[in-house]
Amino acid sequence: MTEAILLVGGQGTRLRPLTSHIPKPLLPVAGVPFLTHQLARAAAAGITRIVFATSYLAELFAEEFGDGSRLGLELEYVTEEVALGTGGAIRNAAERLRSAPGEPVLVFNGDILSGLDVAALRDSHVASRADVTLHLQRVADPRAFGLVPTDAEGRVRAFLEKPQTPEEITTDQINAGCYVFTRSVIDRIPAGRNVSVERETFPELLASGAHVRGVVDDSYWLDLGTPAAFVQGSADLVRGRVTSPALPGPTGESLVLPGARVHPGAVLSGGTVVGPGAEVGAGAVVDGSVLLTGARVAARASLSASVVGRHAVIGEDSVLDAVVVGDGARVAEGNELPPGLRIACGAFLPAHGVRTSASPAPCTAQAVAHSGVPHASSAAH
C-alpha cells in the first residue's frame, strides 16, 4: 500500500471563527499544521503518494505543502466544484490514483488525531482478502457517530447512522474515519454525484455480499472538530499522550516556538503552545491553551483551555476559561469570560460591556456565545 486519499473538504463550521479563513486541517496543532502530523504518520506506514480531496479554501493546501517533497511524499490535489459527499469525494480523487485494481489504498479523514498503527491495518486487510477494512473505535457515548457492529470474525454486520434512542444503540463501536479499500471497490462508487460512503456505499457493499471488515483499535483517537477537542489534541501531543513524527520540539508541559517571548514570571502548563511571535507577560498563567502566531497575553492574565487567534490581544488581569478569540480580536483588561464564549475576528471586548469594533475585521465569522452570554460581534456585519 503506497497510495492514499486524504479527505479535507469540510468547512470546519464547529470551529468558527478559527476556520473563517483557514481550513480546519491546516490549523496549527502542537506547533505545526495538523495535516503535517497525519502526513508524517502515513509516510511512516509506507505511503509515498497522497491525493488530497479538497473543497473549502482548496488553494491553501497546495500553498502549505506544495508537491510534498519536503515531507518525502508525492502530493496531488483534486478540488470538488460541487459537494460530492464522502463517497463522491473518494471516487473523484481516485481518478488520480495509479494503484492496480487489486491493490490496497488508504483513505483517511483530515480531522482525526489517532495513534492507529496504519501498517497493521493494511496488513490485516491484505491477509483477510477484504474488500474494505474500517478502523473502528469504542466510545462511551456513541450517539453522535455512526455505529458499526461486527461479528466474532470481524465482519461488519450493519451501518447504523447516529442512533437517537437507547434501543438503537446496539454497539459502542464507531466508524473512526480511516479505511483501507481494495482499489477496484473505489471504482464501483458512482462518479460525478453526491455519494455518502456511510449511508450508500458501505450498506450497498454489505447487501452485495462484499467482504467488509472492522478492526477495533483502542489506541488514542480524537475528532478535532470542536474548540475543546482542538485544544485537547494539541495539549495531548505536547504532553506526549499521543506521538507524532512531526512534533517540532520535545514533549512536556509546554511548547514555545521560535520567535515567541515568555516572561520569566509567567507560568505555562497543561500542554500549552505559544506560537511564533506570540508574547506572554509577567505573572500570566496559561494552562492547556493555544496561542497562535503573534498573539499577545498581557501581565497577570489567566487562560485555561482557550485559543487566542493570530495577533489577538488579551488584556491585563483578564480571565478566560474555554474561550475562543478570533484573529485580530482584542479583549480589554479585567474581563472575566465564561466557558463557551467565542469572540469574532477583529472584534473588541471592552472592560465593561460589549461594543462593535470601529476598524474593519480581517474575517467574517460571527461570535457565538453560550448560556445566554452576550456576543462580541465583528464590524464586518
N, C-alpha and C positions, 0 to 999 in steps of 0.2 A: 504494500500500500504506500504509494508515493504521492498521490494526489488528494486534494481536499477541496470542499466547497465551504466557504465561510459566510454565514448569513448575517448581514449587517445593515439591513434595510429599514429597521424601525426608527421612529421619530423620538423615542425616549420621553414621551409626554409626562410620565410619572416623575421624571427628574427635573422638570422645568423649575426655575429658569436656567439651570446649568446647561441644558441641552438646547437652548434657544438658537445658538449659532455654532454648535459643535455636536456631532453625533455622539450618542452615549458611549459607543466602543472606543472613542478617542479621548474621553475624559481621563485625566491623569489619575491613576490608581497606584499607590505606593511609588510615586515619583515618575512614572512613565505612562504613556497612553495604554489603556487597559489591553488593547489588542496585542501590544508588544509581549505581554505575558502569554497570551494564547498562542501567538505565532512561535514563540520560543519553545513552548511545550510541544507543539505539533512537530517542529523541526527535530526535537529530541526523540520523538517517536518514529523518525524516519521519513516524514513528509518533506518533499522537496519542492512541490509546486502547489499553489493555492489560488483558487478562483474566488474573488470577492463578489458576492451578490449584494449590490448596493442600490440605494434609492435616495434616502434623505441626505442632503448635502454630500452627494456622492464624490464630488471632486476633491474633498478634503482627505479622503483615504489615500489617493494617489499622491497628493502633496506630502503626506506624512511618511509613507512607506516606499514610494517610488516603485522600482522594479523588484524590490525585495532583496537585492544583492547584499546589502549590509547586514541582513539577518541570515544570510546563507540560503535564501529561498528565491524561487521564481514566482512572481505575483502577477495576476491579471485581474482586471476589473470589468464587471458586467453591470450595467445600470438598468433598472426597470423603468420603462417610460410610463407604465400604468401599474397599479398594485396587482401583484400576482399571487399573493399568499405564500405560505412557507413552501408548499409543494411546487407551485408555479415558479418560485424563485430558484429552487433547486434545479428544476428542469431547464430554466432559462440559462443558468450558469453552466449546466452540463454541456452546452454547445461548445465550450472551450476546453473540455477535458480531452485527454489523449489516451486514457486507460482503455484497455481492451474490454469487451463485454463481460468476461468472467472475472475481472479483477476487482478488488475491493476499493471503495472510495470513502474517505472520511467526510462526514457532513456535520458541522457544529455551529451552534449559536454564538453570536458575538457579544453576549452579555452574561455569560456564566463563568464564575470563578470556581475551579474544580481541581481536586487532587487526583482525578481519574488517571489510571495507567492506560493511556491510549494504545500503546503497543499490545498490551494484554487483551484489550477489547478487540483489536484487529486479529490477534492470534486465535481467540475463541470463535470469531466469525468464520475464519478460514477453516478451522478444524471441524466445525459443525456443518459446513457447507450451507450456511443460512443464506437466504435472500437479503434479509435486513437484520442487523443486530442493533438493539437500542440499549443505551445506558439508562438504567433505572435507579432511582434514589428513594429511600424510605424517608418519609417526613411525618411529623407528629400530627399536623393538620393539613390534609390533602385537598381541602375544599377549593383552593384557588388553582388547582392543577388538573391536568389530565391523568386519570388513573389507568394503570396498565397491569392487570392481573396476569399471572403466568402459572403454568402447571409445574409439576415436580421436575420436569426436564428443562424448564426454562422457556418453553414455547409460549408465546403471547396468546391469551385466550380472547381478549377484547380490548377495545379502546373506549374509555368512558370519560367524556369531557366534563370537567368541573361539576362534581356532584352537588346537589342543592339540599338533599335530605340525608339524615343518618342512614336510612335504608340503602341509599345509593353508594355509600362508602363501603366497597367490598374488599378493598386492599389499601395499604399505606404506600404502595409503590407508585411513583410518578415518572412520567417522561422527563428525563433530565436534560434534554436538548443536545445530545451527541449521539450520532449514529454511524454505523458502517453499512453502506449499501453495496451490493454487487452492482457493477456499472449498468448491466442490462436492465435492472429493475428501475433505475432512474429514467432510462429511455422509455419506459412504459407510462410515465406520468404525462398527461396531455399537455401539449405545448401551446403557448400563446393565450392562456386564460388563467383566471384566478383558481388556484387549487389549494385546499387545506390538506397538508400531509397528515394531520391528526384526524380530521373528520372524513376525508375522502380516500387518500392514498393508502394509509395503513389498513383501514377497515376493508377496502376492496382487495388488498393483498390477502388478508385473512380469509375472505369469502372465496377467493380463487384457490385456496389451499397452499399458498406460498408459505415457505418456512421463515417465520418471523420470530426472532428470539429476543429475550430480555435478559440483560446481565445486571444484577443488583450489585452496586458498589457503594459501600458505606464510608468512603473517604470524604474529605471535605467537599462541600458543594454549597454554592450561594448564588442566587439570582440577584444581580446588581441593579435591579430596576427601580428601586426606591432610594431616597436620600439616606435612610437608616442603613440599608444594605450597602450602599456605596461607601459610607464611612467605615462600616464594619469590615468590608472586604479589604479596603486599603489598610486598616489597622491590623487585620489578621496577617496580611503579607509582611508588614513591617515587623510584627512581633514573632514571626516565624511559625504561626499556626498553620499556614499553608505555604508551600515553597514555590518558587518560580526562578527559572534560569535568568530572567530579565531584571531582577531586583538591582537597582543602581547603588546599593550600599548594604552593609551588614544589618542583620536583624537586631531589634532592640525595642526600647520604649519610644523611640522617635527616629525620624529620618529627616535630616536637614540637608537640602540640596544646595549645590554650588551657587554662590551669589546671595543666599539668604543671610539675614542678620538676626541673631537671637541674643538679647541682653543676658549677661551672666546671671542676673537676678530673676529671670523668667524660668518657669517650670513647664517642661514638656513631658507628657506621659501618654500611656494608652495607645501607642502606635501612631501618634500624631505625625503628619507630614507637613513640612514647611517648604513651600515651593521656591523656585529660583526668584531672587529679587524680593522675596517677602520679608517682612520685619515683624519681630515680636518684642514689645517694650518691657521695661523693668517692672518686675512684680506681676507680670501677666501669667496666668495659669491656663494652659491649653491641653485638654485631655481628649484623646481619641478623635481628633478633628483633622480636617484637611484645609490647608491654606494654599490657594493656588497662586500662580505667578504674580508677583508684585502686590499681593495682599498685605495689609498693614493692621496689626493688632496693637493698640496703644497700651500704655502703662496701666497695670492693675486690672485689666480686663480679664474675664473668666469665660472660657469656652469649653463646652462639653459636647461631643458627638455632633459637631456642626461643620458646615462647609462655608468657607469665605472665598468668593469668586475672585477672578483676576482684577487686581488693582482696586479692590473694595477696601473700605476703611472701617475699622471697629474702634469707637472712641474709648477714652479712658473710663475705667470703673464700670464698663458695660458687662452684662452677664447674658450669655447666650447658651441655651440648652436645646440641642437638637434643632437648630435653626439653619436655614439655607439662605445665604446672602449672595445675590447675583453679581455679575461682573460690574465693576464701577459704582456699586451702591455705597452709601455712607450711613453708618449708624452713629449718632451723636453720643457724647459722653453720658454715662449714668443710666443708660437704658437697661431694663431687665426684661429680656424677651422670652416668652414661653415656648415650650416644645411645639413643633409643627409649623411655626411661622416661616414663611418664605418671602424674602424681600426682592422685588423685581430689579432687574439690571438697571443701573443708573438712578435708582430711587434714593431719596434721602429720608431717614427716620430721625426727626429732631429729638431733643432731650425731653420734650413734653408734647405728646400728641403725634399725629402723622400729617405731613403735608406733601404735596407733589413737588418733585424736583423742578427747578427752573431751567435746568440745562437739558439738552437732548439726551435721551437714553441710548446706549450702544446696542441694545437689543429690545425685543418687544414682548418678552414674557410677562404675563400677569403675575403679581404676587398672590400667593394663596395663604389664607390663614385658617386655622382650625380652631374649634371650640369657641367660636364667636369673637376671636381676636381681630381687631381692625387690620386691614392690609395696607401696606405701603405700595403705592402704585407708581409706575413709570410715567414720565412725561410723554412718552410715545403714544399714550392713549388720550 
